[in-house]
Amino acid sequence: MTEIPSTHPRPINNRIRATFFALMLCAVIEFLYVKEKNHAVEIKFAANAAQLKCQQQHDEIGSTAVRSVAIPSQKLREEVAIVGRKDQLIIEAEETCCVNCTFPNNECCLLCSDVSSPREHDLLMASMEGLTHHIMDRFHSTNHSSVVQKKHYYLKNRSWAGNSHVGNRPPQATYYYDWVRSIQRVVDVHRVCEIGMNGGHSAIIFLAGLSSGQKNSRVNLTMFDLARHAYSKTAENYINTLYPGMFTLHVGNSSTSVPEWTASVANGKLCDIFSIDGDHRYEGALIDIKNAAKATRKGGYVILDDMDPDRPTRKAFDDALKDGILEEPRCVENVRVIVGYDNRLDETNARDFTVSWCTAKVV
């Protein structure tokens, strides 16, 4: 008797078909991602990100084996949402401004993603304190004439009232440190130039910030200074001890020493960043800015101290912008600083004043 073919699929075909479609659906879910519509944040389903897994359930031997897809539970959906929020928070943190510019007032001067940790800032300020006291101790332990001692009266306490320096101004010192590192993350910084050494604090800030960079750990700082202080040599030796072979001092008036240096170097070895803290008179400050701009590669940066809106140095900066020497100004103005006379952590016996600084790009 001839067997009549059945019009219904055999059980084995049903099992194969069910297993095939289940595997296909599992593959889709394994590589599924959630896209945040507002922020275009992609969250991939991985093991550490609440990955959706396919659960295979087997019945007794002889029954139909069904590979089923697990529907995401409420807990899994909440975990995925949490991952999405965390990723979004990371992106928002990278874009959040930690230091707003006061000029222009609609710009950000320093992103939170460029700000170092409080511990790193504290270590930086501790190193500044070491240099300050090293100079003070050497000055007082050396026999100086009464004339020299009178001239350097400010070395009697750590505030250096009358010849203040960036090393005892935490808001400005940490800004310089983070700012120069933010520049290095974008471009290779090979040379920093500076007018005005004083105690050498800003030089150490720049070298400390750039020496820890991943792009180029061998940075040279070229300094232009009159070296007229009794402690100038002490400061130079201190910097060279910390950063051997990375610091060069050119002694002389910056109005002539900077152009001479610029004429002697190849274009590829110009400054990437130039810090200006020299002559505080209008004419002298404007000359320093013009010479610094010529000594800096196009697209490089300058950073300037003593930029209070009513100072001659600020007028020189503003005029350099008007003349097209500089562009893209970013200023942080009237920042309150409290400097303890005897202890950097003691604000009860301290100087209380404000400081301002600006940066700009060289045209």
Secondary structure, DSSP 8 states (H G I E B T S, - for coil): ------SS--HHHHHHHHHHHHHHHHHHHHT-EEE-TTT--EEE--TTTT-----EE--STTS--EE------HHHHHHHHHHHHHHHHHHHHHH-EEEE-SBSTTSEEEEGGG---HHHHHHHHHHHHHHHHHHHHHHHHS---HHHHHHTGGGGSTT-TTS--GGG-HHHHHHHHHHHHHHHHHS---EEEEE--TTSHHHHHHHHHHHT-SS-S--EEEEEE---STTHHHHHHHHHHHSTTSEEEEES-HHHHHHHHHHHS-GGGSEEEEEE----SHHHHHHHHHHHHHHEEEEEEEEEE---TTSHHHHHHHHHHHTTSEEEEEEEEEEEEEEESS-TT--SSEEEEEEEEEEEEE-
